[in-house]
Amino acid sequence: QVQLVESGGGLVQPGGSLRLSCAASRSIFSGDVMGWYRHAPGKERELVATITNGNNINYADSVKGRFTISRDGVKSTVDLQMNSLKPEDTAVYYCNLRRTLFGTLYNYWGQGTQVTVSS
């Protein structure tokens, strides 16, 4: 079992920046896919960005050029730098770890951190 703890959410004005951090309670394996998802009121949970150990990165079209995901295998952390924030980025952001072990897929989620973009 892996616990994920997010931090860094808050209230920011449009055009501002926030950095989200996620720390895993155990070591991240090289095959793990780490990522960030978000859930806005009235919408489905959506992928924001994912990153593999080989730095294969995937971003949602809506955040490309504004958000940057990074991971630290030694510290077992994954961060999300969010710049040029827009009101539509307002959501609860969740850290995710996806692990395949002996053919079984394990999905771990953090508790979520609120990001509110408003003037």
MMTF fields as JSON, N, C-alpha, C and O atoms, coordinates in Angstrom:
{
  "mmtfVersion": "1.0.0",
  "mmtfProducer": "UNKNOWN",
  "numBonds": 475,
  "numAtoms": 476,
  "numGroups": 119,
  "numChains": 1,
  "numModels": 1,
  "chainsPerModel": [1],
  "groupsPerChain": [119],
  "chainIdList": ["A"],
  "bondAtomList": [4, 2, 8, 6, 12, 10, 16, 14, 20, 18, 24, 22, 28, 26, 32, 30, 36, 34, 40, 38, 44, 42, 48, 46, 52, 50, 56, 54, 60, 58, 64, 62, 68, 66, 72, 70, 76, 74, 80, 78, 84, 82, 88, 86, 92, 90, 96, 94, 100, 98, 104, 102, 108, 106, 112, 110, 116, 114, 120, 118, 124, 122, 128, 126, 132, 130, 136, 134, 140, 138, 144, 142, 148, 146, 152, 150, 156, 154, 160, 158, 164, 162, 168, 166, 172, 170, 176, 174, 180, 178, 184, 182, 188, 186, 192, 190, 196, 194, 200, 198, 204, 202, 208, 206, 212, 210, 216, 214, 220, 218, 224, 222, 228, 226, 232, 230, 236, 234, 240, 238, 244, 242, 248, 246, 252, 250, 256, 254, 260, 258, 264, 262, 268, 266, 272, 270, 276, 274, 280, 278, 284, 282, 288, 286, 292, 290, 296, 294, 300, 298, 304, 302, 308, 306, 312, 310, 316, 314, 320, 318, 324, 322, 328, 326, 332, 330, 336, 334, 340, 338, 344, 342, 348, 346, 352, 350, 356, 354, 360, 358, 364, 362, 368, 366, 372, 370, 376, 374, 380, 378, 384, 382, 388, 386, 392, 390, 396, 394, 400, 398, 404, 402, 408, 406, 412, 410, 416, 414, 420, 418, 424, 422, 428, 426, 432, 430, 436, 434, 440, 438, 444, 442, 448, 446, 452, 450, 456, 454, 460, 458, 464, 462, 468, 466, 472, 470],
  "bondOrderList": [1, 1, 1, 1, 1, 1, 1, 1, 1, 1, 1, 1, 1, 1, 1, 1, 1, 1, 1, 1, 1, 1, 1, 1, 1, 1, 1, 1, 1, 1, 1, 1, 1, 1, 1, 1, 1, 1, 1, 1, 1, 1, 1, 1, 1, 1, 1, 1, 1, 1, 1, 1, 1, 1, 1, 1, 1, 1, 1, 1, 1, 1, 1, 1, 1, 1, 1, 1, 1, 1, 1, 1, 1, 1, 1, 1, 1, 1, 1, 1, 1, 1, 1, 1, 1, 1, 1, 1, 1, 1, 1, 1, 1, 1, 1, 1, 1, 1, 1, 1, 1, 1, 1, 1, 1, 1, 1, 1, 1, 1, 1, 1, 1, 1, 1, 1, 1, 1],
  "groupList": [{"groupName": "GLN", "atomNameList": ["N", "CA", "C", "O"], "elementList": ["N", "C", "C", "O"], "formalChargeList": [0, 0, 0, 0], "bondAtomList": [1, 0, 2, 1, 3, 2], "bondOrderList": [1, 1, 2], "singleLetterCode": "Q", "chemCompType": "L-PEPTIDE LINKING"}, {"groupName": "VAL", "atomNameList": ["N", "CA", "C", "O"], "elementList": ["N", "C", "C", "O"], "formalChargeList": [0, 0, 0, 0], "bondAtomList": [1, 0, 2, 1, 3, 2], "bondOrderList": [1, 1, 2], "singleLetterCode": "V", "chemCompType": "L-PEPTIDE LINKING"}, {"groupName": "LEU", "atomNameList": ["N", "CA", "C", "O"], "elementList": ["N", "C", "C", "O"], "formalChargeList": [0, 0, 0, 0], "bondAtomList": [1, 0, 2, 1, 3, 2], "bondOrderList": [1, 1, 2], "singleLetterCode": "L", "chemCompType": "L-PEPTIDE LINKING"}, {"groupName": "GLU", "atomNameList": ["N", "CA", "C", "O"], "elementList": ["N", "C", "C", "O"], "formalChargeList": [0, 0, 0, 0], "bondAtomList": [1, 0, 2, 1, 3, 2], "bondOrderList": [1, 1, 2], "singleLetterCode": "E", "chemCompType": "L-PEPTIDE LINKING"}, {"groupName": "SER", "atomNameList": ["N", "CA", "C", "O"], "elementList": ["N", "C", "C", "O"], "formalChargeList": [0, 0, 0, 0], "bondAtomList": [1, 0, 2, 1, 3, 2], "bondOrderList": [1, 1, 2], "singleLetterCode": "S", "chemCompType": "L-PEPTIDE LINKING"}, {"groupName": "GLY", "atomNameList": ["N", "CA", "C", "O"], "elementList": ["N", "C", "C", "O"], "formalChargeList": [0, 0, 0, 0], "bondAtomList": [1, 0, 2, 1, 3, 2], "bondOrderList": [1, 1, 2], "singleLetterCode": "G", "chemCompType": "PEPTIDE LINKING"}, {"groupName": "PRO", "atomNameList": ["N", "CA", "C", "O"], "elementList": ["N", "C", "C", "O"], "formalChargeList": [0, 0, 0, 0], "bondAtomList": [1, 0, 2, 1, 3, 2], "bondOrderList": [1, 1, 2], "singleLetterCode": "P", "chemCompType": "L-PEPTIDE LINKING"}, {"groupName": "ARG", "atomNameList": ["N", "CA", "C", "O"], "elementList": ["N", "C", "C", "O"], "formalChargeList": [0, 0, 0, 0], "bondAtomList": [1, 0, 2, 1, 3, 2], "bondOrderList": [1, 1, 2], "singleLetterCode": "R", "chemCompType": "L-PEPTIDE LINKING"}, {"groupName": "CYS", "atomNameList": ["N", "CA", "C", "O"], "elementList": ["N", "C", "C", "O"], "formalChargeList": [0, 0, 0, 0], "bondAtomList": [1, 0, 2, 1, 3, 2], "bondOrderList": [1, 1, 2], "singleLetterCode": "C", "chemCompType": "L-PEPTIDE LINKING"}, {"groupName": "ALA", "atomNameList": ["N", "CA", "C", "O"], "elementList": ["N", "C", "C", "O"], "formalChargeList": [0, 0, 0, 0], "bondAtomList": [1, 0, 2, 1, 3, 2], "bondOrderList": [1, 1, 2], "singleLetterCode": "A", "chemCompType": "L-PEPTIDE LINKING"}, {"groupName": "ILE", "atomNameList": ["N", "CA", "C", "O"], "elementList": ["N", "C", "C", "O"], "formalChargeList": [0, 0, 0, 0], "bondAtomList": [1, 0, 2, 1, 3, 2], "bondOrderList": [1, 1, 2], "singleLetterCode": "I", "chemCompType": "L-PEPTIDE LINKING"}, {"groupName": "PHE", "atomNameList": ["N", "CA", "C", "O"], "elementList": ["N", "C", "C", "O"], "formalChargeList": [0, 0, 0, 0], "bondAtomList": [1, 0, 2, 1, 3, 2], "bondOrderList": [1, 1, 2], "singleLetterCode": "F", "chemCompType": "L-PEPTIDE LINKING"}, {"groupName": "ASP", "atomNameList": ["N", "CA", "C", "O"], "elementList": ["N", "C", "C", "O"], "formalChargeList": [0, 0, 0, 0], "bondAtomList": [1, 0, 2, 1, 3, 2], "bondOrderList": [1, 1, 2], "singleLetterCode": "D", "chemCompType": "L-PEPTIDE LINKING"}, {"groupName": "MET", "atomNameList": ["N", "CA", "C", "O"], "elementList": ["N", "C", "C", "O"], "formalChargeList": [0, 0, 0, 0], "bondAtomList": [1, 0, 2, 1, 3, 2], "bondOrderList": [1, 1, 2], "singleLetterCode": "M", "chemCompType": "L-PEPTIDE LINKING"}, {"groupName": "TRP", "atomNameList": ["N", "CA", "C", "O"], "elementList": ["N", "C", "C", "O"], "formalChargeList": [0, 0, 0, 0], "bondAtomList": [1, 0, 2, 1, 3, 2], "bondOrderList": [1, 1, 2], "singleLetterCode": "W", "chemCompType": "L-PEPTIDE LINKING"}, {"groupName": "TYR", "atomNameList": ["N", "CA", "C", "O"], "elementList": ["N", "C", "C", "O"], "formalChargeList": [0, 0, 0, 0], "bondAtomList": [1, 0, 2, 1, 3, 2], "bondOrderList": [1, 1, 2], "singleLetterCode": "Y", "chemCompType": "L-PEPTIDE LINKING"}, {"groupName": "HIS", "atomNameList": ["N", "CA", "C", "O"], "elementList": ["N", "C", "C", "O"], "formalChargeList": [0, 0, 0, 0], "bondAtomList": [1, 0, 2, 1, 3, 2], "bondOrderList": [1, 1, 2], "singleLetterCode": "H", "chemCompType": "L-PEPTIDE LINKING"}, {"groupName": "LYS", "atomNameList": ["N", "CA", "C", "O"], "elementList": ["N", "C", "C", "O"], "formalChargeList": [0, 0, 0, 0], "bondAtomList": [1, 0, 2, 1, 3, 2], "bondOrderList": [1, 1, 2], "singleLetterCode": "K", "chemCompType": "L-PEPTIDE LINKING"}, {"groupName": "THR", "atomNameList": ["N", "CA", "C", "O"], "elementList": ["N", "C", "C", "O"], "formalChargeList": [0, 0, 0, 0], "bondAtomList": [1, 0, 2, 1, 3, 2], "bondOrderList": [1, 1, 2], "singleLetterCode": "T", "chemCompType": "L-PEPTIDE LINKING"}, {"groupName": "ASN", "atomNameList": ["N", "CA", "C", "O"], "elementList": ["N", "C", "C", "O"], "formalChargeList": [0, 0, 0, 0], "bondAtomList": [1, 0, 2, 1, 3, 2], "bondOrderList": [1, 1, 2], "singleLetterCode": "N", "chemCompType": "L-PEPTIDE LINKING"}],
  "groupTypeList": [0, 1, 0, 2, 1, 3, 4, 5, 5, 5, 2, 1, 0, 6, 5, 5, 4, 2, 7, 2, 4, 8, 9, 9, 4, 7, 4, 10, 11, 4, 5, 12, 1, 13, 5, 14, 15, 7, 16, 9, 6, 5, 17, 3, 7, 3, 2, 1, 9, 18, 10, 18, 19, 5, 19, 19, 10, 19, 15, 9, 12, 4, 1, 17, 5, 7, 11, 18, 10, 4, 7, 12, 5, 1, 17, 4, 18, 1, 12, 2, 0, 13, 19, 4, 2, 17, 6, 3, 12, 18, 9, 1, 15, 15, 8, 19, 2, 7, 7, 18, 2, 11, 5, 18, 2, 15, 19, 15, 14, 5, 0, 5, 18, 0, 1, 18, 1, 4, 4],
  "groupIdList": [1, 2, 3, 4, 5, 6, 7, 8, 9, 10, 11, 12, 13, 14, 15, 16, 17, 18, 19, 20, 21, 22, 23, 24, 25, 26, 27, 28, 29, 30, 31, 32, 33, 34, 35, 36, 37, 38, 39, 40, 41, 42, 43, 44, 45, 46, 47, 48, 49, 50, 51, 52, 53, 54, 55, 56, 57, 58, 59, 60, 61, 62, 63, 64, 65, 66, 67, 68, 69, 70, 71, 72, 73, 74, 75, 76, 77, 78, 79, 80, 81, 82, 83, 84, 85, 86, 87, 88, 89, 90, 91, 92, 93, 94, 95, 96, 97, 98, 99, 100, 101, 102, 103, 104, 105, 106, 107, 108, 109, 110, 111, 112, 113, 114, 115, 116, 117, 118, 119],
  "secStructList": [7, 7, 7, 3, 3, 3, 3, 7, 7, 3, 3, 3, 7, 6, 6, 7, 7, 3, 3, 3, 3, 3, 3, 3, 1, 1, 7, 7, 7, 6, 6, 7, 3, 3, 3, 3, 3, 3, 3, 7, 6, 6, 1, 7, 7, 3, 3, 3, 3, 3, 3, 7, 6, 6, 7, 7, 3, 3, 3, 7, 6, 6, 6, 6, 6, 6, 3, 3, 3, 3, 3, 3, 6, 6, 6, 6, 3, 3, 3, 3, 3, 3, 7, 1, 7, 7, 4, 4, 4, 7, 3, 3, 3, 3, 3, 3, 3, 3, 3, 3, 3, 6, 6, 3, 3, 3, 3, 3, 3, 7, 7, 7, 3, 3, 3, 3, 3, 7, 7],
  "xCoordList": [0.841, 0.0, 0.881, 1.877, 0.498, 1.24, 0.294, -0.794, 0.705, -0.058, 0.565, 1.786, -0.292, 0.143, -0.413, -1.606, 0.46, 0.045, 0.367, 1.524, -0.679, -0.503, -0.381, -0.857, 0.257, 0.327, 0.491, 0.863, 0.209, 0.483, -0.724, -0.575, -1.918, -3.095, -3.394, -2.736, -4.403, -4.779, -5.542, -6.005, -5.664, -6.368, -5.341, -4.393, -5.551, -4.628, -5.424, -6.477, -4.936, -5.607, -5.303, -4.275, -6.182, -5.903, -4.555, -4.205, -3.809, -2.468, -1.383, -0.195, -1.781, -0.816, -0.281, -0.587, 0.53, 1.189, 1.012, 0.9, 0.991, 1.016, 1.869, 2.002, 2.444, 3.191, 2.606, 2.562, 2.158, 1.639, 2.74, 3.528, 2.774, 3.732, 3.001, 1.981, 3.533, 2.952, 4.092, 5.051, 3.975, 4.994, 4.405, 3.333, 5.125, 4.7, 5.311, 6.442, 4.544, 5.008, 6.053, 6.769, 6.129, 7.126, 7.858, 7.47, 8.9, 9.703, 8.882, 8.033, 9.156, 8.541, 9.365, 10.592, 8.69, 9.378, 9.625, 8.932, 10.612, 10.963, 9.832, 9.724, 8.998, 7.889, 6.631, 5.656, 6.645, 5.446, 5.198, 6.128, 3.93, 3.511, 2.913, 1.959, 3.466, 2.945, 2.159, 2.444, 1.174, 0.397, -0.454, -0.557, -1.056, -2.004, -3.306, -3.309, -4.399, -5.737, -6.483, -6.067, -7.59, -8.371, -9.863, -10.29, -10.628, -12.066, -12.729, -12.641, -13.389, -14.103, -15.585, -16.094, -16.276, -17.707, -18.495, -18.357, -19.314, -20.145, -19.427, -20.012, -18.166, -17.398, -16.829, -16.774, -16.404, -15.728, -14.294, -13.717, -13.728, -12.317, -11.526, -11.821, -10.521, -9.755, -8.259, -7.779, -7.548, -6.094, -5.54, -6.003, -4.542, -3.817, -2.464, -2.113, -1.711, -0.385, 0.081, -0.265, 0.873, 1.508, 2.977, 3.385, 3.764, 5.202, 5.7, 5.315, 6.558, 7.182, 8.598, 9.093, 9.241, 10.611, 11.555, 12.577, 11.213, 12.035, 11.677, 12.073, 10.902, 10.478, 9.642, 9.699, 8.885, 7.867, 6.673, 6.042, 6.358, 5.367, 4.17, 4.3, 3.01, 1.777, 0.985, 0.806, 0.512, -0.28, -1.645, -1.797, -2.625, -3.906, -3.71, -2.904, -4.442, -4.298, -4.546, -3.933, -5.441, -5.831, -4.731, -4.808, -3.703, -2.644, -1.282, -0.318, -1.191, 0.098, 0.648, -0.072, 1.931, 2.579, 2.428, 3.077, 1.57, 1.356, 1.773, 2.27, 1.575, 1.889, 3.126, 3.377, 3.887, 5.051, 5.06, 4.998, 5.137, 5.198, 6.635, 7.374, 7.02, 8.37, 8.308, 7.413, 9.255, 9.298, 10.723, 11.682, 10.847, 12.14, 12.092, 11.447, 12.787, 12.745, 13.413, 13.042, 14.371, 15.072, 14.152, 14.054, 13.484, 12.605, 11.194, 10.389, 10.894, 9.554, 8.492, 7.47, 8.75, 7.822, 7.495, 8.26, 6.349, 5.977, 5.365, 4.486, 5.82, 5.374, 4.654, 4.84, 3.837, 3.139, 3.269, 2.666, 4.059, 4.189, 3.12, 3.061, 2.282, 1.159, 1.333, 1.325, 1.486, 1.651, 0.478, -0.277, 0.343, -0.725, -2.077, -2.82, -2.371, -3.601, -4.844, -4.876, -5.87, -7.133, -8.256, -8.116, -9.361, -10.486, -10.936, -11.369, -10.836, -11.241, -10.292, -10.579, -9.169, -8.271, -8.735, -8.178, -9.741, -10.261, -10.798, -11.657, -10.285, -10.67, -9.953, -9.066, -10.354, -9.57, -8.569, -8.947, -7.295, -6.225, -5.776, -5.528, -5.679, -5.328, -4.026, -3.82, -3.177, -1.962, -2.311, -3.133, -1.689, -1.955, -0.666, 0.273, -0.632, 0.465, -0.145, -1.009, 0.293, -0.21, 0.944, 1.984, 0.731, 1.791, 1.266, 0.175, 2.06, 1.745, 2.753, 3.959, 2.249, 3.129, 2.643, 1.52, 3.489, 3.126, 1.782, 0.95, 1.581, 0.383, -0.84, -1.892, -0.73, -1.863, -1.652, -0.575, -2.711, -2.638, -3.106, -4.184, -2.288, -2.631, -2.702, -1.816, -3.771, -3.97, -4.063, -4.921, -3.182, -3.187, -3.5, -3.051, -4.285, -4.713, -4.423, -4.5, -4.087, -3.989, -5.366, -6.369, -5.403, -6.675, -7.211, -8.371, -6.381, -6.787, -6.432, -6.41, -6.155, -5.873, -6.627, -6.609, -7.273, -8.118, -7.274, -6.423, -7.533, -6.945, -8.094, -8.978, -8.079, -9.117, -8.459, -7.595, -8.885, -8.352, -9.472, -10.45, -9.31, -10.38, -9.806, -8.843, -10.427, -10.024, -10.896, -10.709],
  "yCoordList": [-1.189, 0.0, 1.246, 1.32, 2.216, 3.459, 4.611, 4.708, 5.467, 6.694, 7.849, 7.977, 8.678, 9.866, 11.09, 11.165, 12.042, 13.25, 14.466, 14.724, 15.206, 16.401, 17.642, 17.67, 18.659, 19.958, 21.024, 20.732, 22.262, 23.377, 24.027, 25.009, 23.51, 24.151, 25.473, 25.859, 26.167, 27.438, 28.316, 27.869, 29.569, 30.569, 31.452, 31.941, 31.644, 32.458, 33.25, 32.802, 34.396, 35.222, 34.703, 34.061, 34.974, 34.59, 35.134, 36.283, 34.282, 34.654, 34.293, 34.38, 33.89, 33.551, 32.143, 31.429, 31.751, 30.438, 29.733, 30.364, 28.423, 27.57, 26.357, 25.95, 25.787, 24.541, 23.507, 23.705, 22.41, 21.296, 20.252, 19.996, 19.666, 18.602, 17.372, 17.481, 16.225, 14.961, 14.073, 13.828, 13.597, 12.724, 11.34, 11.197, 10.33, 8.95, 8.406, 8.738, 7.563, 7.038, 5.94, 5.602, 5.389, 4.346, 4.703, 5.627, 3.97, 4.245, 4.073, 3.187, 4.937, 4.825, 3.829, 3.912, 2.898, 1.928, 2.544, 3.476, 2.015, 2.589, 2.449, 3.255, 1.444, 1.239, 2.012, 1.98, 2.707, 3.446, 4.644, 5.322, 4.878, 6.094, 7.023, 6.658, 8.211, 9.199, 10.246, 10.523, 10.819, 11.811, 12.683, 12.472, 13.668, 14.565, 14.556, 14.607, 14.49, 14.561, 15.674, 16.117, 16.116, 17.136, 16.864, 16.241, 17.36, 17.169, 18.493, 18.993, 19.043, 20.301, 20.016, 19.004, 20.875, 20.657, 20.496, 21.296, 19.461, 19.234, 18.609, 18.45, 18.255, 17.651, 16.309, 15.986, 15.536, 14.283, 14.571, 15.606, 13.615, 13.732, 13.608, 12.743, 14.463, 14.442, 14.414, 14.901, 13.834, 13.788, 15.182, 15.909, 15.554, 16.806, 16.505, 17.073, 15.611, 15.263, 13.964, 13.653, 13.204, 11.999, 11.993, 12.639, 11.254, 11.174, 9.79, 9.251, 9.229, 7.942, 8.167, 9.294, 7.084, 7.182, 7.63, 8.26, 7.303, 7.73, 9.107, 9.506, 9.844, 11.203, 11.244, 12.211, 10.209, 10.252, 10.985, 10.484, 12.16, 13.038, 13.236, 13.357, 13.263, 13.485, 14.59, 14.546, 15.577, 16.671, 16.724, 16.387, 17.148, 17.482, 18.709, 19.586, 18.764, 19.888, 21.23, 22.241, 21.222, 22.467, 23.065, 24.236, 22.271, 22.78, 22.838, 23.317, 22.36, 22.368, 23.783, 24.728, 23.907, 25.209, 26.034, 27.069, 25.579, 26.33, 25.514, 26.074, 24.208, 23.336, 22.503, 22.147, 22.203, 21.342, 20.315, 20.659, 19.045, 17.958, 17.47, 17.433, 17.095, 16.565, 15.535, 15.571, 14.63, 13.627, 13.454, 13.688, 13.04, 12.781, 11.373, 11.122, 10.451, 9.066, 8.837, 7.908, 9.645, 9.492, 9.934, 9.258, 11.064, 11.592, 10.993, 11.193, 10.268, 9.698, 10.789, 10.703, 11.8, 12.921, 13.199, 12.864, 13.814, 14.312, 15.69, 15.869, 16.651, 18.023, 18.48, 17.925, 19.496, 20.105, 21.614, 22.228, 22.201, 23.651, 24.196, 23.834, 25.067, 25.601, 27.104, 27.853, 27.53, 28.951, 29.434, 28.638, 30.743, 31.354, 30.72, 30.34, 30.617, 29.932, 30.684, 31.914, 29.904, 30.437, 29.997, 28.991, 30.73, 30.306, 28.867, 28.161, 28.442, 27.077, 26.012, 24.821, 26.416, 25.458, 25.141, 24.263, 25.851, 25.613, 24.2, 23.782, 23.468, 22.063, 21.519, 22.161, 20.33, 19.565, 18.743, 18.014, 18.862, 18.172, 16.956, 17.04, 15.833, 14.566, 14.018, 14.01, 13.574, 12.868, 11.389, 10.819, 10.797, 9.394, 8.639, 9.159, 7.408, 6.485, 5.23, 4.605, 4.86, 3.665, 2.674, 2.964, 1.484, 0.476, -0.857, -1.296, -1.481, -2.835, -3.782, -3.65, -4.741, -5.65, -7.073, -7.418, -7.9, -9.284, -9.353, -10.212, -8.436, -8.45, -7.815, -7.758, -7.338, -6.7, -5.196, -4.716, -4.449, -2.992, -2.452, -2.799, -1.609, -0.932, 0.568, 1.147, 1.181, 2.624, 3.245, 2.871, 4.191, 4.867, 6.34, 6.953, 6.898, 8.295, 9.042, 8.488, 10.314, 11.183, 11.67, 11.328, 12.469, 12.938, 14.15, 14.526, 14.753, 15.906, 17.223, 17.339, 18.208, 19.558, 20.561, 20.455, 21.511, 22.453, 23.561, 24.167, 23.803, 24.949, 25.825, 25.365, 27.088, 28.029, 29.219, 29.881, 29.48, 30.602, 31.626, 31.404, 32.742, 33.739, 35.093, 35.197, 36.126, 37.477, 37.998, 39.126],
  "zCoordList": [0.0, 0.0, 0.0, 0.72, -0.815, -0.914, -0.585, -1.152, 0.316, 0.59, -0.182, -0.262, -0.742, -1.462, -0.754, -0.459, -0.486, 0.225, -0.633, -0.964, -0.985, -1.807, -0.938, 0.197, -1.481, -0.827, -1.892, -3.029, -1.515, -2.41, -3.047, -3.774, -2.797, -3.368, -2.694, -1.728, -3.22, -2.626, -3.584, -4.634, -3.208, -4.006, -4.713, -4.1, -6.008, -6.79, -7.815, -8.269, -8.171, -9.175, -10.576, -10.792, -11.516, -12.907, -13.366, -13.097, -14.065, -14.508, -13.512, -13.824, -12.323, -11.286, -11.418, -12.372, -10.435, -10.447, -9.11, -8.059, -9.182, -7.993, -8.306, -9.46, -7.259, -7.406, -6.474, -5.26, -7.04, -6.259, -6.082, -6.992, -4.906, -4.625, -4.096, -3.415, -4.417, -3.955, -3.479, -4.21, -2.25, -1.685, -1.446, -0.859, -1.911, -1.702, -0.419, -0.064, 0.271, 1.556, 1.395, 2.338, 0.182, -0.094, -1.387, -2.101, -1.666, -2.853, -4.124, -4.226, -5.079, -6.406, -7.221, -7.256, -7.867, -8.717, -10.092, -10.5, -10.795, -12.094, -13.105, -14.029, -12.941, -13.876, -13.535, -14.286, -12.405, -11.979, -12.892, -13.33, -13.162, -13.854, -12.808, -12.121, -12.687, -11.743, -12.514, -13.679, -11.857, -12.576, -11.679, -10.471, -12.313, -11.666, -12.456, -13.686, -11.727, -12.302, -11.568, -10.498, -12.162, -11.473, -11.669, -12.641, -10.708, -10.718, -10.385, -9.264, -11.383, -11.196, -10.971, -11.453, -10.258, -9.998, -11.297, -12.223, -11.351, -12.522, -13.702, -14.773, -13.515, -14.602, -14.163, -12.976, -15.166, -14.875, -14.429, -14.763, -13.657, -13.33, -14.619, -15.444, -14.808, -16.045, -15.773, -14.75, -16.713, -16.632, -16.857, -17.735, -16.056, -16.256, -16.891, -17.925, -16.264, -16.786, -16.159, -15.019, -16.915, -16.383, -16.767, -17.732, -15.996, -16.258, -15.859, -14.822, -16.694, -16.388, -15.875, -15.857, -15.458, -14.961, -16.06, -15.789, -17.307, -18.438, -18.947, -20.042, -18.117, -18.48, -19.76, -20.52, -19.984, -21.035, -20.439, -19.508, -20.961, -20.353, -21.272, -22.49, -20.65, -21.386, -20.686, -19.469, -21.441, -20.89, -21.552, -22.726, -20.789, -21.392, -22.287, -21.977, -23.384, -24.309, -23.618, -23.961, -22.656, -21.991, -21.12, -20.75, -20.786, -19.905, -20.579, -19.983, -21.803, -22.506, -22.598, -22.92, -22.31, -22.374, -21.107, -20.956, -20.192, -18.948, -17.724, -16.747, -17.772, -16.637, -16.956, -18.108, -15.913, -16.056, -14.936, -13.755, -15.326, -14.349, -14.237, -15.221, -13.015, -12.792, -11.671, -10.827, -11.676, -10.618, -10.129, -10.864, -8.873, -8.25, -7.681, -6.664, -8.353, -7.922, -6.582, -5.864, -6.23, -4.945, -3.807, -2.783, -3.992, -2.947, -3.024, -2.114, -4.091, -4.3, -4.329, -3.648, -5.12, -5.223, -6.686, -7.591, -6.887, -8.212, -8.018, -7.174, -8.786, -8.655, -9.918, -11.001, -9.748, -10.881, -10.752, -9.871, -11.635, -11.678, -12.618, -13.793, -12.081, -12.851, -13.024, -12.048, -14.244, -14.561, -15.404, -15.962, -15.482, -16.296, -15.996, -16.901, -14.733, -14.325, -14.768, -14.807, -15.099, -15.58, -14.642, -13.946, -14.613, -13.76, -14.044, -13.133, -15.284, -15.63, -15.104, -15.224, -14.522, -13.872, -12.444, -11.785, -11.985, -10.635, -10.515, -11.291, -9.533, -9.346, -8.121, -7.559, -7.725, -6.759, -7.561, -8.478, -7.214, -7.93, -7.123, -5.92, -7.814, -7.177, -7.754, -8.968, -6.881, -7.277, -7.504, -6.788, -8.486, -8.812, -9.053, -9.656, -8.576, -8.876, -9.473, -8.857, -10.653, -11.321, -11.428, -12.019, -10.835, -10.766, -11.276, -10.915, -12.117, -12.568, -11.948, -12.158, -11.179, -10.454, -10.684, -10.314, -11.298, -11.61, -12.337, -12.044, -13.288, -14.119, -13.496, -14.133, -12.275, -11.609, -11.563, -11.211, -11.93, -11.93, -10.584, -10.102, -9.995, -8.747, -9.013, -9.643, -8.523, -8.667, -7.283, -6.483, -7.006, -5.717, -5.933, -6.901, -5.003, -5.106, -3.809, -2.712, -3.974, -2.814, -2.409, -3.035, -1.358, -0.822, -1.575, -1.404, -2.396, -3.185, -2.519, -1.293, -3.356, -2.866, -3.752, -4.978, -3.125, -3.844, -4.471, -3.819, -5.74, -6.447, -6.918, -7.641, -6.509, -6.908, -7.584, -7.01, -8.821, -9.587, -9.731, -10.446, -9.044, -9.022, -8.643, -7.883, -9.196, -8.825, -7.683, -7.228]
}
